[in-house]
Each structure stands twice: as structure tokens, then as C-alpha cells.
Amino acid sequence: MVDGEWRYDVEQIQSDESGEFERDTTSFRDWIAGTRRGPDDVVADGPDPEAGRYHLYVSYACPWAHRTLFTRAVKGLEDAITVDVVDPVRKNEGWEFAPEKPGCTTERQYGYDYLREIYAEADEDYTGRVTVPVLWDTEEETIVNNESEEIMRMLDTGFDKYAQNDLTLYPEGYREEIDDVIDSIYPVINNGVYRAGFAESQKAYDDAVADLFDALDEWDGRLADQRYAAGDRLTLADVAMFTTLYRFDEVYHTHFKCNEKQIAEYEHLWGYLRELCQLPGVEATLHMDHVKNHYYRSHPDVNPSNLVPVGPDPDFFAPHGRDDLPGGPPADLA
């Protein structure tokens, strides 16, 4: 959008002079009062964390939106935070609400057809990309935040009294390590697959793939005797890791040419991914049909045929073999 108007002539994928993919920064960065930005930083000002007040706009296909759905699910916040789901296939009009399609919903606040209308509702002069997830304040009728890492922190640290369990994903004593893990995996794994897929030079692609698989090799080794990404308990670091790994073999391996190995070929990463898929509440957030249709049918520059591969169809619910590692499943979810 430019000055509140939808534009078709703006490049969706940005690269620098070397052909390296550059991700735009998000625009709405407010916080809910009482939530925690970092280990020692509690938000003093902002709207109150009230059940029924906040609404998420998501795509099941998007790994960034999936972070917020995972957090909402394992915390048991389904009754406190409502959700609308867009069509996974994004065309020239941007993210669209298509309730006639499986898994998609109407836009329940205003009856809008496109997510861009929500952005315009929040700021009639908005300039920037229209992305998911979006955390919407139904009382103030505006976007609170559209940065996934910050939304998942708010859901975890601000809504405990509305959660259906006592799980915390940003526990005291782990916070600095959690932040370090999230910061370290973002450029090489979370964004690394996009750096490879949207590279516009051989060097940019080669560098991205090398960084990505060096990191995956390292994490496979670490997870050999470490149950979770930040130690012996489930945290936000696992949420950040999970949504990329879940999409890897079905999409990133082929569509983004990240094809040195599949996650299923990594003994410990593959078991770790299956264990996370099998946590209570997580299965409801898994929609591989949305994931594959989005990537293979929304990037004509990458896949001009729009054909969606039938495989490889990994079994995320096979036994994960990690029961003997320290920590075990979160007691609050067992």
C-alpha cells in the first residue's frame, strides 16, 4: 500500500545490489501493558490484556503467523484471542478472506474482503506491505502489532490469567538464552530459507544455503542430548524454530532450492520436530495444504507453472524417540 492505496506496481521481493534478499521491517510495533519485551523490560504503558479484546489475522501458510497460533494453542488461549484466517493463495489483490475455501474464514470485525482494508482501517494513509500476523485491538479499533516475535511474547507474558494452563514460554532463568537462540536462528534458518529462495545472484544463493545448512548441522548436534532449543523446557525459542522446520521438507527443500538435505534426514532435528508437532494443541495449527498451496501458487517468479508437488508427505506423528532426554514434555500440557 502507498498512502492508503493498494498498488500493483510495487516490487514484493526486495534485493540489494548483490542479489541478497532483504526483508522489510514491520510497521505497527505497540505493546500490550504488562507484557515483557526482554529479560528485564516489562511494558508499562499500552492497552490492557483483556480476554475477548484482541483478535488475530493470520494465514495458516505463513511461518510468522504460525508462531502466534502455536503460542495461542499451547497456552490454551483459544477462548481469549479470536482468529480470522485468509486464503493461502495470495494474488494481485493481496491477502483475501475466502470463507468458501476449507480452513478460511470471513473477516468478522467489519466484513471486509481483503486484509489491506484492516490496515487502512488502522491508518488511512498507511504505506508499506500488508502482512500477517496482525494483532488487532477491537476496543481501540486499530492494529497493535504486526511483528510475529513481539506478538508471541505478548500472548505468552500478558494473558496468563486467561490461559487454560500454567505454561510459560519465557520463564525466568531462561530469558537471555531464549533471546540468544531466537536472534541466532533468524538470519540463517528462519530468514535463511527466504534468502536462498529469493536470491537474485548465484553468490547470494550459495551463501544463504551454506549458512542455512551449517546452522542445521549445528542444531542437529546440539539436539542430540538437549531436548529443546534453550535447554530442558519448551520456550519461545522452540516456537521460532518449529515453524520453519515444519515447512522445510514439503516447501523450502524444493521451492526455495534448499536441497542439500531434508529435515527427515537429520536424526535429532527430525525427532525434535515430531515431538513439537505432537504437543497438545499443536495439531490444530498444522495445515500443510495451506502451506503448499501458498508457496507453490503465490510465487510465479519462482514457480511459474503453479503446480503443487504431491510429496514428500513426512509423517509428523510417528514416534519421536526423545523420551529419554532430560526435561520431558511440559507438565502443564501432559
ABEGO torsion letter per residue (X at the ends): XBGGBBBAABBABBBBAAGBBBBBBBABABBBBGBBABAABBBABEBBBBBGABBBBBBAABAAAAAAAAAAAAAGAAAABBBBBBBABBBAAEBBBBAABBGBBBBAAAGBABAAAAAAAABAABBEBBBOBBBBBAAAGBBABABAAAAAAAAAAAAAAABABABBABBBGAAAAAAAAAAAAAAAAAAAAAAAAABABAAAAAAAAAAAAAAAAAAAAAAAABABAAEABBBAAAAAAAAAAAAAAAAAAAAAGBAABBAAABAAAAAAAAAAAABBGAAAABBAAAAAAAAAAABAAABAAGBBBAOAGBBAABBAGAAABBGEBBAAAX
